[in-house]
Structures are given as structure tokens and as C-alpha cells.
Amino acid sequence: MPKAAKVLLSASAAAAALVASVSLPTAVHAADPAYKVLVFSKTAAFRHDSIPTGIQAIRDLGAANNFTVDATEDANAFTSGNLAQYKAVVFLSTTGDVLNATQQTAFQSYVDGGGGYVGVHSAADTEYDWPYYGQLVGAWFNNHP
């Protein structure tokens, strides 16, 4: 198998494992209180054409599982006050350096305070110069094909 295919396969497997490990409510849990999720899809490098489809898929999950979705590419959403309204933040196919130092601090405080994080696909191709994010995501892409 070519190296690029192995890297892509590994990234896809990692994303699938991450999504599988996140406990999303199911129809059985419909009595759970409603909550909000922020989907963040800013790119500063490669841009995936699948981002709109991914946002819609998460909105569909929300409609079926009692949560609403706000989607943005605006890093200014990363303030302590704004993030406090969300149960989880999804980095959906983000790439490159997408948060400044102040936004990174707000996001780190959010996660350290119990806020949820989900990284999908090239979320592992994001924020290479921020060690906290590297630990959060678990691994970075060697390169993005």
C-alpha cells in the first residue's frame, strides 16, 4: 500500500475511533435536556470540499438527538463567554494555524473546565505550534496528501 494511502487510512481510522469513543445521545436518550454544539471549520491550508456535507451531517445528528448546531469559520467565536454555551466543540476538517493566542487560551480553559472536543479528519492537521492542542488531538498528520 502506498505511504500516502496508509497515512490517509490511518487518519480515517483515527477519526472513526474518536467519533466512536464520543458518547452522543441516541433516540433512547431523547429525554436528555437539549444542548448546543459548535462546529468550527476554519482552514488556513488545504480546504476539504466535504465541509458543508459534514456540517449538515452533524446537524442531522443533532436533529435526531436533541442538540442544536452552530457552525462557524470565525475564530472570534473562541471566547470564554461564547464557548460556555456549548457542550462540545467540533473541529471539522480544520487545517493550519486557525486560532490566535487569546483564542487558544479561551479554548484551553473551556476544555480544561469540562467542555467537550471532537476532532474530525484534518483536525489533526491543525495548530502544529500549540503543544496543548497536539495532546488534545492525540497526533498530527505527518503531511496532508
Secondary structure as GFF3:
##gff-version 3
##sequence-region A 1 145
A	DSSP	alpha_helix	3	21	.	.	.	ID=ss1
A	DSSP	three_ten_helix	27	29	.	.	.	ID=ss2
A	DSSP	beta_strand	35	40	.	.	.	ID=ss3
A	DSSP	alpha_helix	51	65	.	.	.	ID=ss4
A	DSSP	beta_strand	67	72	.	.	.	ID=ss5
A	DSSP	three_ten_helix	75	77	.	.	.	ID=ss6
A	DSSP	alpha_helix	80	83	.	.	.	ID=ss7
A	DSSP	beta_strand	88	92	.	.	.	ID=ss8
A	DSSP	alpha_helix	101	112	.	.	.	ID=ss9
A	DSSP	beta_strand	116	120	.	.	.	ID=ss10
A	DSSP	three_ten_helix	121	125	.	.	.	ID=ss11
A	DSSP	alpha_helix	131	137	.	.	.	ID=ss12
###
